Each structure stands twice: as structure tokens, then as C-alpha cells.
Amino acid sequence: MESQYKIVSNILKCVQISRATTSSKPDIFPISSKEEMDTFEDADNDTYATVVINYFHYIGGFNLKEAVNLCLKESLSDAFTAEITCVFLTKQGTYRFYCNFLDAMCRNPHIEKPQRSKFQRQMRTALKRAKERYRHRQRNQQRPAIGQANQRQDLRNDDHAETEEEQDQESQDCF
């Protein structure tokens, strides 16, 4: 009897998830500037709250760390994460972005409802990783790859060798 109950409850979870999910990313994502974050915060509650929470729920994750990383990566651009320090609090209270994020994590059937302190710790860690990812990408764009530098050097050597060969042929043609 218990196994049948588990099967039915799993089917019910899947049906509830499929009804509540959305496969399209909200137009506001990824947020890439302070102005876009303010627009998100000032938008009417019904429009973005349900769409965003459903999208975060759709992204999912099987533990809190994975869910927070995936959702943060989808919702904020790496360049913008380098500009912000905290996504939790404003002078008026908590960010709607943070509240929507937390609501979506609470709705995730694969993880237990997170405590605020645990959730904030994971958010800080995910934000730190996004900043590191952005800095790493910037450093790699500034310096050429090792193979490219060697290729440039080889091209100069080939040009130099050709000019010596051409000079030898020219000197033989003169005789």
C-alpha cells in the first residue's frame, strides 16, 4: 500500500510541476544593469512574480547549491554581478528579486525548504562565483592564448627564412 502511495504522490508531483512550469525565459532576464534591476523591482507584482517564480522553479536543481547557481546564472549577467555587492536588502526592505528567488527555492520538490541564513550563504557564494567567472573571462580576453603567440612568432621566422631564400635565388640569377 505504501509503494502505491509513493507512486501516486510522485505522479501528482510531476503533474503539479508540469502545470506550474514555463519553458520561456522572462524578457527581463538576464538583468545586466542597475536600471534593469530597478525596472524589475518597480514592475507590478502579479506580472513578474508568477512568471519569475515559475521560471526559477522550471530551472530547478537537485540541491540548494545547484538551484541557486543555475537560477543566478540565468537571471543576472556576469558583467552585472561584478557591479553589485548584495542582492538581499535595500533601504526600503528586501529586494523582490531575492524574495522571488527564495519562493522558487521553497517550491522546489527536490530540496527541503531552506533556512534564510543557508539560502543567503548560498546566494553569496553563487554571486562570488559569478564575479570570478566574469574576471576570469576578462583576463583571458586581454592576454592572447599561448598557441596564438607561438604562431605569430613562427610566421615571423617563416617570413625571415623566405627572404633569405629569395636573396640566394636573386644572387644565383645574377651570375
C-alpha positions as CSV (number, residue, x, y, z in Angstrom):
1,M,0.0,0.0,0.0
2,E,2.8,2.4,0.8
3,S,4.5,1.8,-2.5
4,Q,1.3,2.6,-4.4
5,Y,1.0,5.8,-2.3
6,K,4.6,6.8,-3.2
7,I,3.9,6.1,-6.9
8,V,0.7,8.2,-6.9
9,S,2.4,11.0,-4.9
10,N,5.3,11.1,-7.4
11,I,2.8,11.2,-10.3
12,L,1.0,14.1,-8.6
13,K,4.2,16.0,-8.1
14,C,5.1,15.6,-11.8
15,V,1.6,16.8,-12.8
16,Q,1.8,19.8,-10.5
17,I,5.3,20.6,-11.7
18,S,4.2,20.4,-15.4
19,R,1.3,22.7,-14.7
20,A,3.3,25.3,-12.9
21,T,6.3,25.4,-15.2
22,T,7.1,27.7,-18.0
23,S,9.8,27.0,-20.6
24,S,10.3,30.5,-21.8
25,K,12.7,32.9,-20.2
26,P,11.1,36.2,-19.0
27,D,12.0,39.2,-21.2
28,I,13.8,41.0,-18.3
29,F,16.4,38.2,-17.9
30,P,19.3,38.4,-17.9
31,I,19.4,41.6,-15.9
32,S,22.5,43.4,-16.9
33,S,22.3,46.9,-15.4
34,K,21.1,48.8,-12.3
35,E,18.3,50.3,-14.4
36,E,17.0,46.9,-15.4
37,M,17.1,45.8,-11.8
38,D,15.1,48.9,-10.8
39,T,12.6,48.2,-13.6
40,F,12.2,44.7,-12.3
41,E,11.8,45.9,-8.7
42,D,9.2,48.5,-9.8
43,A,7.1,46.3,-12.0
44,D,3.7,45.2,-10.9
45,N,3.7,42.3,-8.5
46,D,1.4,39.9,-10.4
47,T,3.1,40.1,-13.7
48,Y,6.7,39.3,-12.7
49,A,6.2,37.4,-9.5
50,T,4.3,34.5,-11.0
51,V,6.3,34.4,-14.2
52,V,9.7,34.7,-12.5
53,I,8.9,32.2,-9.7
54,N,7.7,29.7,-12.3
55,Y,10.8,30.2,-14.4
56,F,13.1,29.7,-11.4
57,H,11.1,26.7,-10.4
58,Y,11.4,25.4,-14.0
59,I,15.2,25.8,-13.9
60,G,15.1,23.7,-10.7
61,G,18.1,21.9,-9.3
62,F,18.5,18.9,-7.0
63,N,20.1,20.7,-4.1
64,L,20.1,24.2,-2.8
65,K,23.6,25.0,-4.1
66,E,22.8,23.8,-7.7
67,A,19.5,25.5,-7.8
68,V,20.9,28.9,-6.6
69,N,23.8,28.7,-9.1
70,L,21.6,27.8,-12.0
71,C,19.0,30.5,-11.3
72,L,21.5,33.2,-10.6
73,K,23.4,32.4,-13.8
74,E,20.2,32.6,-15.8
75,S,18.9,35.8,-14.2
76,L,21.9,38.1,-13.8
77,S,24.6,38.7,-16.4
78,D,28.2,38.1,-15.3
79,A,29.1,41.7,-16.1
80,F,26.4,43.0,-13.8
81,T,27.3,40.7,-11.0
82,A,30.8,42.4,-10.9
83,E,29.0,45.7,-10.2
84,I,26.7,44.5,-7.3
85,T,27.7,43.6,-3.8
86,C,24.4,42.2,-2.4
87,V,21.0,41.1,-3.8
88,F,19.3,40.9,-0.4
89,L,18.5,44.3,1.0
90,T,17.6,47.8,0.0
91,K,16.8,50.8,2.1
92,Q,13.1,50.0,1.7
93,G,13.4,46.4,2.7
94,T,14.3,43.2,0.8
95,Y,14.6,43.1,-3.0
96,R,11.7,41.5,-4.8
97,F,14.3,39.6,-6.8
98,Y,15.6,37.9,-3.6
99,C,12.0,37.2,-2.4
100,N,11.1,35.6,-5.8
101,F,14.3,33.6,-5.7
102,L,13.5,32.3,-2.2
103,D,9.9,31.5,-3.1
104,A,11.1,29.4,-6.0
105,M,13.6,27.5,-3.9
106,C,10.8,26.8,-1.3
107,R,8.6,25.3,-4.1
108,N,11.4,23.0,-5.4
109,P,10.3,19.5,-4.6
110,H,13.9,18.2,-4.6
111,I,15.2,20.3,-1.8
112,E,13.8,20.9,1.6
113,K,12.7,24.4,2.5
114,P,15.9,26.4,3.1
115,Q,16.6,28.5,6.1
116,R,17.2,32.1,5.3
117,S,20.7,32.0,6.6
118,K,21.6,29.0,4.5
119,F,19.9,30.5,1.5
120,Q,21.8,33.8,1.9
121,R,25.1,32.0,2.3
122,Q,24.5,30.1,-1.0
123,M,23.5,33.3,-2.7
124,R,26.7,35.0,-1.6
125,T,28.7,32.0,-2.8
126,A,27.0,31.9,-6.2
127,L,27.4,35.7,-6.6
128,K,31.1,35.3,-5.7
129,R,31.5,32.6,-8.4
130,A,29.7,34.7,-11.0
131,K,32.2,37.5,-10.3
132,E,35.1,35.1,-10.5
133,R,33.8,33.8,-13.8
134,Y,33.5,37.3,-15.2
135,R,37.0,38.3,-14.1
136,H,38.5,35.1,-15.5
137,R,36.7,35.7,-18.8
138,Q,38.1,39.3,-18.9
139,R,41.6,38.2,-18.2
140,N,41.5,35.6,-20.9
141,Q,40.3,38.2,-23.4
142,Q,43.1,40.6,-22.5
143,R,46.0,38.2,-23.0
144,P,46.5,36.1,-26.2
145,A,46.5,32.4,-26.0
146,I,49.9,30.7,-25.9
147,G,49.3,29.0,-29.2
148,Q,48.5,32.3,-30.9
149,A,51.7,33.9,-29.6
150,N,53.8,31.0,-30.9
151,Q,52.0,31.1,-34.2
152,R,52.9,34.8,-34.6
153,Q,56.5,34.1,-33.8
154,D,56.6,31.3,-36.3
155,L,55.1,33.5,-39.0
156,R,57.9,36.0,-38.4
157,N,60.5,33.3,-38.7
158,D,59.0,31.9,-41.9
159,D,59.0,35.4,-43.4
160,H,62.6,35.8,-42.5
161,A,63.5,32.4,-44.0
162,E,61.7,33.2,-47.2
163,T,63.6,36.5,-47.6
164,E,67.0,34.7,-47.2
165,E,65.9,32.1,-49.8
166,E,64.8,34.8,-52.2
167,Q,68.1,36.6,-51.7
168,D,70.0,33.4,-52.5
169,Q,68.0,32.9,-55.7
170,E,68.5,36.5,-56.7
171,S,72.2,36.2,-56.2
172,Q,72.3,33.0,-58.3
173,D,70.3,34.7,-61.1
174,C,72.8,37.5,-61.3
175,F,75.7,35.1,-62.2
